[in-house]
Each structure stands twice: as structure tokens, then as C-alpha cells.
């Protein structure tokens, strides 16, 4: 094998087949080429050979598409090297996703493991449906929702469901817990809600001490009315808290009382804990009532020293309020977890009934098979001479544990390929911290893996890479761990643009209220700027297919699509989750409703005025009116009655109206005897709509793909749930109404000379000459009542009170804040708890940290991880470009006299290009180390000022 064209890193990776290998492969560094060459090299005589045949090689990829590409390349390489017989065996090789590998192992040993070898696989969309059904069943049983069931208190605290996706509800929290648990070895047993609540008496004492310590400072606060009022309020609070503490029973006495309430001695063993918990909750509610009456002292008087002491008291007051909010929710957390177990049981039953496993089952059951069945483990202990795992940065601890079983002792046969800078699948359970720990372990003494960095980029122009370096090498972004990429010297350029390769657009929204300018206006400004720059590049010789718009979220994809259409581009949305909201999908749903209920005139009107038949106003008038037999006057009639009457005399009708009447009448006849999905498909074809869409280029094909995807979804609902006409119609509408997260459909012929719009996630692994990035710097959503963060093999969770705080508005107000940034022993203990897998309590049952500090640490970790992944997502988007970048973002103008405060990713760009200064006004050239400066333009977003009176102004 001739490896002369390889880089030193590629060659070292290919030739290392006799020991563990750790490869950090940067974007565009040719890792797929390296992997395929390494597989072929291991089969050639010059390697030993390291493997006797392709069946002794295990290669795990992230997607089936990547696996197919590797197989194709390996075949070509083996044929070129004279190993034709081995090339024929590649199709059956162990080259697949990790889930494909697990399914193969489970099917091979199904009888030993008690699994039906014909099991099916639950897809992501089907899993979401099954989980949603299981949640619905669990919420509905025993009249839970109306408050008469086992979880009445939980539903008093939180609504069963919420129309707003961001509002807390039992259903949304259950889905969150189940999503986090499935990737953990212990499942729901690996969920930990942290330390128990602080005893109410200790909270009361802490608050009492805070008031007493601040009283001397209040005496020095002067003789103002505010100071005098604070002194009186402090005295009242001390009295109220003292009275509360006097009413509390000593611990031993409280325990005895709880046992007495439990009844007989036999019953006490089972109920004492519950009774004690109820007693503690009652005491906490009493404390909440007392704290609600204790005034929150302000910092409006006295010297700086006095204000500092009042601030110290305020910290304690707010801390106690947060502890109360968390303590009130503590029993509900246990109920939520119990209900989650109930949902899980129902979900498992649904999978068994369908004889299916989901992707997490494949991992968990395969790991269990290797751990608990020696005969299975022995089969794979020396099965593979090479084990290679691609995209290892998007893995989880569960997957690492699984790979360890097939990689041999000390991972002697393991090669992992990854790039921490491209880890962007946290929402699917990937944990870049697990990958970093794996890298450390692989390089540790005893394993001594060869470490190789692939840093030569074969994809992008040097200016693109220089801009990426300038942004991400900053200490506050990727910092010391950043892996810079070097451009390929012999790379040929296809750029035809007249301007700089790096073009930045900043849409500036005015600060203040009543400006008449909103976020949507700023997004439209960004979209117009991108479309204008694409139009200029088209005029300079670039084809539309060279261009792509990558979005962080697809929420406003249509805004960018419309801006491109306004500039004369055809465009296709090829990624994201906009399927359910597409107008053509809604039309299919309305057609289904008409077939299920011909009297649904609202749905019928939408169908008749749609692109399906597109009746004119005269046609609709013909349908909706009839002549009175007695008076001869025209009178109104319902559309469905009009159809029934006109169906008898279509020969007399205008051609388009006759076609529409025949089309729907035939569909209504056929739906009585044929599957609904087949009738819908035939109807859209007979209407001529599909033919018309095919003649509309890429945009029409994109619409047609969505229509056909909707029909397939309807067919799947019918077949899997065995639904009748009315039930299928309701189920289909329900699927769309729940905000189904499905990507738009796609047709193979939709490539064309069009501009593509997709998510950054969908673009991973792809490259485009001209890349425009937008909507990547949105503000992170504030954590809700439930916060869950995965730390190695444990999911740490925290639940704050909901409805119970309505009785304590003062506490609710103080509980929404967070502790200051000053580090203390409590915060340090909470962080240690998150960093390790240890318990939340010590050996005597005492909490290692407060619930307040624990929740704060969780929120800080979540925010830090979200920001880190947002930066990695931006990195992935930027490195898709081979020739040029357009980066558009919107920010709010700083208030007069104040320093700018921009969204973090926008600020990363600002600091990279402007240092400590603000973005320049208007148009400017900014140096970033490339062959020519970047072009920067700040656009002032204009809007109509909302009138207001002088007082409001």
C-alpha cells in the first residue's frame, strides 16, 4: 500500500495496528480516508497481517450513511490492492453504528438472552409516540388529574399538562426524567434528587441569627423613616421566629409523635418514615407562613458598612426562602419519580406488545449480555483484532463501558477517533466530559496509547481557518485545549467573489421600550443581508447550489427562505423540525378530516381553496348557494350539501368545479372500503397537484416530499394502531397538534440548483463553498422548576415548588434569585458532589450541602455546558465552509452610558475582532490574520415607534 500521499499523522494512524490508538481528528482532516486505509492496511501482508480477514475488524460509526461510505471505500481499496475476495465480504462486515452492532449481537444470542430474534427497532418518532401514550395513560389512571388519585398532591403543585412548552407540567417533567434516565446504566435508579431538606428549625435559627446580627447595624443607620421602619421590622421578625422555634418539638419527641400517629407497632415500621416526612412538611409550611410575614429589609440607608451588613442579612433571608421552596417540593420529587417508574413500566409493556426494542435497550441489553452471560462475553473477547470507533466525542459512559468489553484488556485493540471541538449532541445524551476522561485514561501509564492529532485541513481556505482560529483560540472560548487546523498548501480555490471571504453582519436593535423594533425585525434584517450577499455572489459566478444557510434553530427558517425568494433564488429546507407546521402537511390533515367527516365545512373550505383544487370565487358561490324552489330566489347552503347536490350533475358544471366534485366524491366512496392513507395518496395524485409541484422545481419537490411523508405517517398510524377511519383522522391530527418534531421530507430529485437551508446539526460531516450562519446566538432559556444534569453514571436532579408558593408571594419572589458569586463551604461541597459519584449525605445521614447550593451548582453546570456546546456548534458551522463565510447575528444596542452586553457567542466574535472595544459603526474592515481583512457591517434595524403619552415616555 502506497502511503506517500498521507500526512505524517494519517500515516502513523494507519500503520498503528498492534496497540491502542487515540486520534484527535480536526474538521476536514481526512479521517474517513484514514479509517478506511487503516482497515485495508490491517488486512495486507505488510501489517502482519494484523487481521486474518475483514470479519475480524469492528468499525463503529455515528450514522448508517457513514458506515455505508466506509464500506464502499474499503471495497475500492481492497480491490486496488488485489484483495478481491476480501472485498466481497465487506458487505457482511462489522461496520455499522453502535446500535447496529448491538442488534447483531442480540439477534445472534437471542435464545440465550430470552429475546425474540425477530425483534423490531423503535425509531425516534415512534419512541416519542409510545412515551407520550404511556404518560397519558399514567396521568389518566385513577382520576389522578382531578385530584382523587395517588398523586393528588403532585397535581396540586404542578399542572398535568401545559399548552406552553416552556411552562412546567407533570407531563414535560416526566418526559425529561425518562430521557435522561435511558442513557444511564441504572435507569431511573440512577436519578438522585440531592441532599434532603434542611430541618425547618435550623432554617428558622439561621434567619433569626441574621436578623439579630443586623440589628446593631440598623441602630447605626440613622434616623430616617426607612431606618426606623427597618428596626421595627427586625424586632417583629425576631419575635415571630423566636415564637416559631419555641413551638417546635425536640427531634426525639417529634419522632415519638410520628410513631404514635402511625398506629400499632407493626404498622409503625412501614409508616413512621412517611409520618415523619408529613410532620416535617407541616413544620416547613408553618415556617413559610412566619417567613412570609418577616419583612425583607432594604439597603436604602446608612453608611457603606451598614449597607454591607444589611446585604449579608439579605443573603441569608433569600437563602432561607430558596430552601423553603425546595423543601416544599421535596415530597413531590419522590412522587414524580414514582410516577416516572409507572410510565416506564407502561412504555416497556408497549414495546413488548410490539416485539420491539429502542436504541437504548440495544445498548443496555448488550452490555448486560456481556456482563452477565460468560458464554456471550467469551464469544467476543477475542473476536476482533481491530476495534475502531469514529465520532467518539459524541459518546456516553454507557457506550464507553460497552466498547470496553469488545476492545480487550487495557483496550489493546481499540482505536478511537474524535474531536472534542465538534461534540454537539448533548441533547441526545452525549457527554464531552466522558470523552475527555476517556482520552486521559487512554494516555495514562499502563495503557500508553499512541496519540495522534490530524490537524491538516483539506477542506477550507486559509482565511476561513484563520477566522476560526481567531475566535476559538481565545482563553474564554476554547482556550489552551484548542486544536488549530493548518490549511492544505496544494488546495485549489473555486472562489469567484469580488469581496473578502469573511463577511460579518450585525443587526443592531435599539435599546429601550416602545421602539417598534422587535427580534423578528432583526432576524428579517439578517435574512435580507444574507440574501443580498448571495445574490452578489451569484452575479460574480457562483451557482446557488454552492450556497447554504445554516441555522442554530429552524424556528424562523421561512424568514430566510422568503428573503432568498425575494432575490430570485429557489431554496429548499432540508433539515430541522418544521414538518408539522408546513402548510402542505396541514392541507393533508384537512383532507383527512373531510374524508372522515364530510360535514366538516371548515376543513372542506380549506381544501377547496387550496392548491389541491384551487376553486375560484364563482365556483364557491355555485357550491354555497341554491335556488329556492318556491320563490326562485338564491339562498345559502352548506358546502357539504352543495357537493352532494352537484355530484348528481357534474356534466353541467365548469371543468374545474366538476373535477373537484368528482375528485372528492370518489374519495368519499373509496374510503369506505380502502385504507385512508391509500385514498389520500390517490386523491392528491388524481388532483394533478403532484404533477404541478414537479414542474415548480426544487421548491415544488420539497412540498411534494412533505405531502408524501404525511401520507406515510398516516399509513404507519393505520397499520401500527389498527385504526379505523375516524380514529385514524383523530390520531393524525393529534400527532401534528402536539408539535411533532420531524424533519421535512426529501426527494432524491430535489438537489437541483437551489440554496439549501438546514440546521448546523444536519450539516455535520458536509461541506459547502459558501456558508451563511445565522440564529446561532439565541439566549439560553432559564431553567424551569426541574433541573437535571448528568454527571458520569448519575443524573443529578432538583425540583422547586410550584403551586404551593402561590400562598407565599414574598418567598416566591426571593426564591427566584440565585446566591452571589462568592465561594463558600456550602457551594464548594455542592460542586464536589457534582464532580464525583458519591452520595448526597454522609454516613450519619447528614446532608453534605444545602439544597440551595446543590440546585445552584446544577444550574451553573447546565448553563456552562449549554454555552460550551453552543460554541462547539458554532465551530462546526464555520468549518463547513470551503471558500467563504457570511456570519449574521443580531444584538441589542447598549443603553446610553452603559457598556455593551451582547449574547455570548456574538461577544466572542466581538472580542476576537475588536478586543476590548465595541463593534464599529457602519461598514468597516477588521483584521483577523487572513489574507485580507473581514468585511463588517452594522445594520441599524428600523421600525415604527409606538406612540405613547408623555408620562409613559
N, C-alpha and C positions, 0 to 999 in steps of 0.2 A: 504494500500500500504506500503510495507516494504522499507524504505529509509535508512536502516542502512549502506548500501554499498556506499552511496553517500558521497562526501566530504562536509564539512560544507557549502561551497559556493553553491554547487549544491543543497543541501537540502534547504537552505534559498531561493534560486531562485524558487524551485518547490513549496514551501509552501506559497510564497507571491502571493496570488491571489485576494487580497482585496485592492490593491493600486498600484500606478505606480512603475515600477521596471526598473532599469538600470543595465545591466550586461556587464562587460568587460570580454570577454572570450578569453583567450590566445590560441595559436595554440595547437591542440591536447588535449584540456582540457575537452572534452566530452560535448560540447554544444548541439549537436544534441540529445544526450541522455537526457540532461537536459530539452530541449524544449519538447520532446515527453512525458517525465514523468510529466511535468507541465500541459500539455494538459489533460492527463489522470487523474491527481490528481484533476483538476478543476471539473471533472465530477463525482468524488467519494463523498460519503456522508461525509467523514472526512473533506472535504473542505467547506461544507455548504449545498449542493454543490454550487460552485461559478458560474457554468453554468448549465442550465437545460438540455442541450444536445450539441452534437458536432456542431450543426448549429449555436450555439451562440459563437463559437470560430473562430477568424480570425487569421491565421498564414501566414505570408508573407515570402517567401524565395527568394534566389537570382536566382536559376535556377529551371526549371521544374523537373530535376533529383533529386534535394534536396527535393522538395515538395513530390515527389513520395516516397522517402525514409522515410520522416517523416510520411506520411500516413501509410506506411507499419508497421513502428514501433508502431504507435499509435494503429493500429488494434490489433497487438500482445499483447500490454499491456492491452488494454480494455478486450480482451478475457481472459487473465490471471486473471484479476480482477473480472470476472463474468459479464461483461457488453457486452454480445454477440450482443444484439440488437443494441446497440450504435456503436459497431464495424462495423456493416453492413452499417451504414450511413456515414462512414468515406470517402468513395469514392466521395460522393457528398458534402463533407465539404468545407469550405472556407480556404483551404490550397493550396496556389499557389504562383506564382510570383506576384509582384505588378501589372504587366501588365495583368496577368490573372484575378486578382481581378477587375481591371478597365474594362476589356472586359465584364466580367459578369454583372457588374453594368450597363454598357451602353446598353447591349442587353436587360436587364430586363426593361429598361426605354427608349427604342429606340423611340417609338412613341411619348412620351412626349418631347424628345430631338430633334426630327426631323432627326433621324438616321435610316438607313436601318438596321433592326435587323440581317440581313444575311451578314453583312459586313465581309470582309476577313481581314487578318493581313498581312501587308507588312513586309517581312523579311529583315534582314540587307543587304543581297546581292541585293535583288530586289530594296530596297530603294536606294542603291548606283547607280543602273542602271537608275532608274527614275530621280534621281537628275542629273546624268550625261547627260541624254537626255534633261532635262529641260535647263541645262546650254548650251548645244549645240544649242538648238533652240533659246535661248535668244541671244547667240553670233552671230548667223547667220542671225537674222531678220534685215531688213532694211539695209543690207550691212554694219553692224557695223564693221566687220572685215576689210573691205577695206577702212574704214575711212570716209564713207559718211553718217553714221547714227547718232543717238542721242548721242552716247558715243565715238565719234571720238577722243576726247582729251584723254580719258581713254586708248584707244588702242594705241595712240601715246606714252603714258607714259609707258605702260606695254604690253607685247605680249599677244595675246588672249590665247595661249596655249604654253607650253614648253615641249620639249622632256625629260628634266631633272626634276625629281620630286622635287628637292630642289630649282630649279630656280623659281623666282616669275612670275606668269602669272595671268591674269584675272580669268581664269577658276579655278585655285587652290585657289585663294583668295576667290572667291565666295563659293567654297565648304567649306572653313574654316569658313566663316561667318555663313553659314547655319547650319553647325554642332554645332557651339557654341550657336546659337540663339534658336535651337529647345528645349533646356533644360531650357529655361527661360520663365517665365510667360508672359512676354511681347513680346516674339519672337524677331523679328528684331527691334522692337521699343525699346527693352532694350539694344541695342548696342549704345555705347557712344564713339565717337572719341576724347573725351577730350576737353581741352580748345582751343579756336580759336587761330589762329596765332598771334604772336606779330606784331604790326604795323611796316612796314619796316623802318619808320623814327626812331622809338625807337631802333631798332637794329643798324641802322647807328650811332645813337648818342652813344650807348654803345661801339661800336667798335672805334669810333672817340676818346672817352674819354680814352679807353685803350691805344691807340697809344700816346695820349698826356701825359698820366701818366707815360709811359715807357720812354719817350724821355729824361728826366733828367738822368735816369739810363744809357741810351745809351751814354750820354755825358761823363759818368764816366767809360765807357767800354774800354778805352784805345785807342791807335792809330793804332790798327791792321786794315788790309784791311777789315776784316769781320765786325768790329765795325763801320768803316766809311761807308761801304755799308749799314748797318742796319740803320744808322742815316739818310742817304739819302732816303732809302725806307720808313721810318717812316714819313718823311716830305711829300713825294709824297702821301702816304696814307691819311694823314691828309687833304691835299689839295683836293684829289678826293672825300673823304667822305663829306667834307665841301661843295663842289660844288653840290653833290647829295642832301644834305639837303636843300640847297638854292633853288633847283628846285622843291621841294615838296610843294604842296598846303596845307594850313591850313585845319584841319578837316571839318570846316563848308563850306569852299569853295569847297573842294573835294566832299562833299555831294551834294551841289548845282549843281556841274558839272555833277554828276551822274544822278541827276533828269533831267537835261537838255538833257542828252544823251538818257534818257528813252522815250522822246517824250511828248505826251499830258499828262494832269494831270490824266486822267482816266487810262492811261497806266502806269503812274509812280508808282501807288500803287502796281502794280504787278511786275514791273521790276526794281525798284530802288535798291532792295537788290542785284539782280543779277549784275546790272551795277556797284554798289559799290564794289562787290566782284571782278569783272573783273578789275576795276581800281586798287584795292589793289594788285591783282596778277601782273598787269603790273608794278606797283611800285616795287614789290618784284623782278621781273626779272631785272629791272634796277639796283637795289641794288646788285643783284647777279653778274651782269657784272662788277660793281665797285669793289666788294669784290674780285672777281677773279683777278683783276689787282693789289690788295693790297698785297704786299709781306708778307709772313709768316716769322717773324723774328726769327732767331735761337738763341740757348743758347750756343754759341761757344766762348764767350769772356767775359772778366771782372771777377770781384770777385764773391764770392758765393752770396753776396747780390744783385749784378747786375743780376745774373742768376735767382735769386728768383723773381725779379721784371719782368724780361722777361717772366718767366714761368706764372706769373699772367696774363700778357697780352695774352699769348698763350691760356690760358683757355677761355678768352673772345672771341678771334678770332675763336677758334674751336666751342664755343657755338653758335656764330652767324652763322657759316657755317651749323651747325646742324639745327638751327631754319629755315634757308633758305630752306634746303632740306625738312623739314617738312611742311613749308608754301607752297612750290610749289606743294606738294601732297594734300594739304587740299581740294581744289575743286574736285580732283579725288576721295577722300574718299567719298564725297557726291554722286558722280556718281556711285561708286562701290556699295554703299548701295542701291541706287535706282535700279541698275541692279539686286542686290540680291533680292529685293522685286519682281521684274519681274519674276525671276527664281522661287521664292517661289509660285507665282500665278500659274505658269505653272505646278509646281510639284503638287500643290493642285488639279489642274484640272485633272491631270493624275490619282491621287488617286480616285477622284470622278468617273471618267470614269470606273475604275476597281472596284468600290464599295469596297474600302479598306481603312483602317486606319493604320498608322505606330505606333510604340511603343510610340513615343512622343505624338501623337494625343490621345492615350488612356489616358495618364496622364492628359494632358491639358483639354480634353473634360470632363473627370470625375470630375476634380476639378471645372470646370465651372458649371457642373450639380449640384454639392453640394453647390456652392456659389450662383447660380442664380435661382435655382428651389427649393423653400422651401419644396415642397412635396417630392422631392427626398431626400433632406437633412434630413427631418423628418423621412423618412423610415430607415435611417441608424444611426440616432443619438443615439439610444439605442439598436441597432440591436445586437451588440456584447458585451458580458460581459468580454471577454478577447481579447486583440489585441496584437499579438506578431510579431515582425519584426526581422528577422535574417539578418546578414551581414550588419548591419546598417551603418558601416563605408564606404560602397560603395554607399551612397545615395546622393541625391542632394536636394537643397532647395525646389524645386517643389514637390518632393516626401514627404518631411517632412510636407509641407503645406497640402498635400493630406491626409496623415496619421492622421494629427491633427483632421480632420473632423469626422473620424470614431472612434477616441480614447476617445471622451468625453471631458467634461470640465476639464481643468487642466491636461489633459492626464491621468485621473484617472484609466483608464483600460489598459494603454499602458505599454508594456514590450519591450524594445529594447535590442538586443544582438549584440555586435560588438567588434572590436579590431582595434584601430587606427593604430597599427603596421602592419596590413595586408591590408591596403587600397591601392590597386594597379590598380584601374580602372579610373584614372583621364582622360584618353583619351576617356572614354565613358560619361564624364560629372560628375563623382563622385567628391565630394569635401570634403576632410577630415576636412577642416576648418568648414564646415557646421556641420559635426558630432561632432566636439569638442564643438561648440556653443550649439548644442542640449544637450550634456552632462551637460554643465554648467546650462542650463535652467532647466533640469530635477532635478538637485540637489539644485536649488535655493529655497529660502524660499517661501512658498505658494504651491509649487509642492511637495517638500520633498519626492522625490522618494527614495526607498531603493536602495542603491548602493552596488553591489556585484562584486567582482573580482574572476574569475575562473583561478587560477594560477597553479594548479597541472596539469602537462603534462603526459598523459597516453601513448604517442606515442614514445618519443625519449629517448635514453640512456643519462645518466647524462653527459657524455663527450660532446655530441652534444649540450646539453643545456648550458654547461659551456662555450663552444666556442662561442655560440650565445651571451651569456651574456657579454663575454669579448669584443666582437666587438661593440655591440649596447648600452652598458651602458655608453660608453664614452660621456662626455659632448658635444662633437662636433657632435655626431651621434644622438641618441635618447635622451640622457641626463636624466634630473630628471624625465621626464614622462615615462621612460622605465619601462615596466612591466616584471619583471623577472619570469621565469617559474621554478617550482620545479619538479624534476623527481618523478615518482611513485615508491615507495620503493619496492613494490612486483613485479615489471615488470620483465618478463623473457627475457633473451637475446638470440638471434639466431646468433650472430656474430661469424664467423669462421676464420676471417683473422688473420694472424700472426703479422701484424704490427699495429701501432697506428690507432685509429678510425678516427682521423683527419689528413688528408694528403693534403698538400698545394704544388702547383706547380706554380712557377713564371717563365715565359718565357721572357728572357731579350733580347731586340733588341738593337744592338749597336747604339750609337748616331752618328750624322754627316751624310753627304751625301755620295753617291756612295759606300754604304756599301754592296749593293747587297742583303740586307735583308729587307723585307717589312712586313707589317701587316699579309699578308696571310701566310708567312713563320712562324710567331709566332703562328698563330691560328693552323697551322698544328702541330707545336711542342706541343701545349696544347692538341690537339686531340690525338696524339700518346701517350702522357703521361697518359691520361685517359684510353685509350685502354690497355696499358701495365698494369696498376693497376687493371683494370677489369679482365684481363687475370690471374693475380696473385691470385685474389680473387676467380676466377673460379677454379683454381688449388687447392685452400685451402677449397673448398666445397660449395661455393656459386653458385647458379644457375643463368644463365643470366637474368631470369625474376625478380631476386632480384634487378637488377641494372637499373638505369635510368640516362640519360644525360639531364639536364635542361639548356636551353639556354635563355639568355635575348632576343635575336633575332634569327630568323631562317635563316638568310641570308647565313650562312655557315654550315647549318645542314649537307649537303652532305660531308663536310670535316670530320666531326666527325663520320658519318656513314661509310665512307671509311676506316678510321683508325680502327674502330671496325671490319669491314670485314677482314682487313688485319691480325687481330689477331684471325680470325676464328669465330667471332660472327655473328649470324643473328641479324639484327636490323630492327626496324620499326619506321618511322617518324609518330608520332601520333598527332601532333599539329603544329600550325603555319600557314603560308600562302604561302606554296610552290606549291600549286596545279597547278597554271597556267604554272609554269616553268618546271614541270615534263616531262620527255621525252615521257612517255606513253600518256600523255594528248596531247602533240604536235603531236604524231602519229595519234591520233583520229582526230585531226584537219586536218591533211594532207589527211587522208582517206576521210573526208567530202569534201575537195577541189577536190579530184579526182572524186568523185561521181557527184559533181556539174559541173565539167569541165574536161572531160576525156582527153582533150588536154593539161592539165597542167602536162607536163612531169617531171618538177622538183619535184612536190608533188608525182607523181607516182613513181619516182625513190626512194624517201624516204620510201614509203610504201613497195615497193618490197624488199628493203634491210633491212627492219625492222624485229623485232621478230614476226610480224604478219604472214609473209610467208617465209621470210629469203631465198631468191633465191641465188643461187651460181653465181660465175662469168660466168660459162658456160651457165647457164640459161639466164642471162642478155645478153650474146652475141647472143644467139638464138633469143631473142626478138629484139635486136637492129640492126641486120644485115639480109640481104636477098640476094638471088642470082639474078643477073641481067639476064633477060630472053635472051638478045641478046649476051652478052659477056661471060656469065657464071661466071663472077667474083662476089665476095661478095661486097656488098655496104652497107653503113649505112642507117638506117631508124629510125624514131622517135619511142619511146617506145609505144605510144598510137596506132600507125599504126601496130606495131608488135603484140600487143594484139588483134587487130581486125582481123588480118590475122590468128593468131594461134588459135583463138576461133573456127575456122572452122574445125580444125583437132587435137583436144586435145588427141584423142586416140593414136596418133603417138608420143606424147611428153613424156619426162621423167615425172615420177609420181609427183614430187614436182612442176614442172613448170605447168603441166596440172591442178593440184589443184589450183594454184594461178590464172591461166587464167579463170577457171570455177568460182572461188570464186568472182572475180571482175566483170566478165561478168554478172553473176546472179544479183549481187548487182546493176549494172547499169541498168538492165532491171526492177528490182523491184522498184527502186527509182522513176520511172515514175508514179507509182500508189499507193505507200505506203509512210507513213511518213518517212522522212530522218532518224530520231532517231531510229526507229524500224529496218530499213535496216542496219544501222551501228551496232546496237546491235547484230542482227543475223549474220552479217559478222564476227565480232570478235569471236563469238561463233563457227561458222562453220569452221573458220580457224584453230581451235584447240588451239589457243593462250591461251584462258581462262583455258582450261584443263591443259596446260603445266604450267601455273602460279600457279595453285592449287597444283601442285606437287613440287613446289620450296619453300615450307614452308612459314614462315611469310613474308619474303621479297617479294615473289611472290604474296601473298594475298594482300599486301599493294599496289602493282602495279595494281592488278585486281580491287581493290576498287577505285582507281583513274580512271580507264577506265570506270567503271560503273557510277561513279559520273559525268564524262564528258558526257556520254550518257544521263543521267538525266537532265543535264544542257541544252543539245541540245533539248531534249523533251520539257523542260519548255519554251525555246525560241520559239519553233514552236507553242505551244499551246497558250501562252500569247500574242504573237505578230501576230499570224496567218500568218506566213511567208511561202513563197514558197521555192523551193529547193535552188536557187541561193541566195535569201535573207537570208535564214537560215544559209547557209555556211558563208556569209559575216558577219552576226551578231555574229556567234560563234567565228570566227577568231578575230573579233573586241573586243569581251569580253576578250579573252586571251591576246591580244596585249596591252590592257590598264593596264596590271599589276594587274589583278583581285586578290584581297586579299581573298582567300578561303583556308580553311584548307584542307589538304589531305583527301581523302575518307577513310572510315574504314569499315572493315568486321568483323562480330561477331566472326568469326573463327580465327582472326588474333592475338589472345592473345599469345598463344604458349610460348615456352621458348626462348624469344628474349629480347634483350636490347631495351628499348624504348628511343626515342629522342623526346622531346616536349619542349614547351615554359614554362617558370615559370608560366605564367598566366594560361596555360592549366592544370598545376599540382595542382592548388589551391584546397584544400579540399581532396587531395590524400596523400598517404604516401608510401614510398618505403624503404626497408632495406638499400640499398647503393645508395647514391645520389652523382652525379658529377655535379658541376656547372661550367659553362664557358660562355664567351661572355656576361657577365653581366656588365662590367665596361667600355663600349664604351663611347667615348667622346660625350657630348651633341652637337647637331647641333646648329650653330649660328642662332639667329632669322633672319627671312627674312625681306622683306620690310613691310609686315603686321605682327603686333604683336597683339594677342588677349588673354586677361586673364579674367576669370570670377571671379567676386567678389560679392558673395551673389546673388542678383537678377539683377545684371547689368553685362554686358560684356564690359570691357574697351578695346578699340582698338586704334591703332596708325599706320599710314601709312606714309612711307618715299618715297621720289621721286625716280623715276626710270630713264626713258629715258631722261627726261629734264635735268638731271645732266651731261649728256654727253657733253653739251656745257660749263660746268664749272668744268674741271678736278681738279682744286685746291680745290674747295669747296667739291667736291665728296670725295677727299682724307681726308680732315679734318672731314667730316661728318660721316665717318665710325667709328670714335673713340667714346668713352663714357666719361662723366665727371669723375673727380677724385673721390676718396672715401670720401673726406672732406665734411661733412654735412653743408648745408646752408639753409636759409629760403625757397628757391625755392624747394630744394629737400624734405624738411620736409613737405611743403604744398602738394607736389605731393603724398607723402606716405599717408598723411591724406586723400587725395581724394580717393585713392585706398582702404583704410581701411573702409571707410564709403560708403553710397549710395547717398551722396549729389551731387549737380550739379558741373560742372567744372567751372562755373562763379558765381560771387557774384550777389547781387540784381541789381547792376548797369550795369551788363554785362561785368565786368572786369574779366579777367582770374585769377583764384586762383593760378595758377602756369604756368610756361612756358611749351610749347610743348616738349622742350628738356628734362626738368626734368620729365615730365609726361611719355614720352617714356622710359627714363632711369629707372624709377620706375617700369614700366611694364616689362621691360626686366629683371630687378633684381628679380622681383616676379616670373616670368616664370622660370628663372634659379634655384631659390631657391626651387620652387615647384617640378620641374623636378628632382633635386638632392634628395629631400626628398622622392619622390616616388621611385626613383631608389634604395635608401637604404631600403625602405619597401619591394620592390620586392626581393632584396637580402635576407632579413629576411624571407620572405615567402619561398624562395627556400631552404634555410638552414634548416628550420623547417619541411621540408617534410621528412627528413631522420630519420629513426628509429634506425639505428645501426651505420652508418659510413658516413663520408663526404669526398669527394675529391673536392677541390676547385682549379681551374686552371685559371690563368689570365696572361696577357702579359703586359709588361711595357717597356718603352724606357729607356736605361741606361742614367744616368746624364752625362752631358759634363764634361770634365776634370776640376777639381777645383770648380765645382758648386754643390750645394746641390741637392739631388734628388727631382724631381717634378713628382709625379705619378698621374694617374687618381684617382679621389676622392675615389671611393669605394676600389680600391687597396690600397690607402693610409690609409683608415680606418682600413684595416686588418694589414698593417704595424705598425701603431701606437698602435694598440691593443696588438700586439705580441712583438714589438721591441721598444716601447716607442719613444724616440727621435732619435733612431739610424736607420740606413738603414737596409734593408733585409740582412741577412748573405749570404756569398758566398757558392756555392756548396750545400751540404746536411747538415742540422742542425736539432736539436730538440729544439722546442720552447715551453716554459711553458705557459699554458693558464688557469690553475686552474683545469684541468681534472685529471683523474686517472693516466694518463701518458702524457708526452709532445706530441705536434703535430709534425709530420714529415714535414719538409720544404725542398724543393729542388729548387734551382735556376738554370735554364737551359739557357745556352748561345746559342741563335739561330744563326746558322751558315748559310752563304751564299757566293756566289762567288762575289768577289769585282769587280765592274765595272771599266774597265781600263779608265784612264784619263791622260791627259798630265800634265806636271809639273805646268803650270800656273794655270790650274783648281784646281789641288790639293792644 
